[in-house]
Amino acid sequence: MNITWNNSIAGSDSLHRALDASQKAVAGKSWTPQVVTNLTSAFIDNPAVAAISNFSCKYFFSYFQPLFDYIAPISGINGHRTFSLIPLFLEKFLGEYIFYPSATSGMAKTHKYKGAVEGVYNKLKADNAELLNAKTKENPDGYNYQVSVVQSNTVNAFACPAGGMVVYSGIVSELKSALKTTKFADITLKDGSKIQVDLSGVTLNDALAALMGHEMTHVASRHGMGKMFANLTFFGLFKGISYFAISHLKKNNKEYQQLQAKESRSREENNRIYNIERGYENINYLADRIFSIVRTLLSLHHSRSCEYEADVAGIHLAHESGYNPLGAIFLEQVLSDLSCGAIIPEILLTHPLGEHRKLSALAAIDQIAPLQLNGKITVSSEAAATSPFFKHLKQKYFLA
Ligand SMILES: [Zn+2]
């Protein structure tokens, strides 16, 4: 169960169900240490903890709500509170600092794809105004969403904090030419069973809607700021802990304290002090290295979960605007075809593997727009199918 204090955005229930379904579908595929999963479920899924927090939210929390709204605003996208102490003016300033130079680099003012991209973007923005711009006291005007199509062969798009988005023409031409060749997506499940999705009905606009929906979610969910905040917090925490740990060790080192207290020291004694201090420096250095590896892995994990959220919410936004949500699976298929089978394990990637993203997207579409899957998927099972998701799809789309 998720602890949610307030969820005022209409129509987001199916989005929340889709986020859950996407997580379940890729569970065990995306990297999360088992101990973290166990701890989370012991605490979060514990009915007693849930009851206490719901009680305190109802009778106690209301006094502190304005404070919490400031330090941990509710995400309109996933309905959860996310800690972020980075004030909005700073987010907007950083966003513009990144956006304007990249939005105007080497571009013709009117790129041939500008109309297509902006058309889709404007529609998504108009049809999903409430979800994309949860206006708060701190953010009365909402975000300043804007998109720029930049001439480049780079197959990419990205979102800056507070609303600026850049789409390179390379990704649009890649999607356009793939429409002729990419008619199916194959997804292999954990148990070896296979799902094939028919993509023949997908148009360029459907794929662009998935792309823009993804980027707009990064903005609305403040993913960039979340990453920055988490990194800064971890860094500060670690520096604090290691400072106190080393001072504690020094304080309890009798020999070191005695030598330090001496008014005059022999050469040997000075060397001894130097060696002891160097030992502590080495401990500090080693801890620093270990910590930086842990921090990198955690931040990559966080980054991947932001990508899943952006994919799923992007599907929701596209569907609300009447686009075919299968555009998201098409987009993932095209991008994973281009990466030619990654040889780097997912644990070291900022983005989840294409295979996992297709699976997550399929689980989300099954919640958000099941009618779009009618007649579009075929399943085959080589081994005895054990995956609950496979069984569910088979039952829902083939036996019903
Ligand atoms: Zn992304």
Boltz pocket constraint, residues with backbone or C-beta under 6 A from the ligand:
constraints:
  - pocket:
      binder: B
      contacts: [[A, 214], [A, 218], [A, 306], [A, 307], [A, 310]]
      max_distance: 6.0
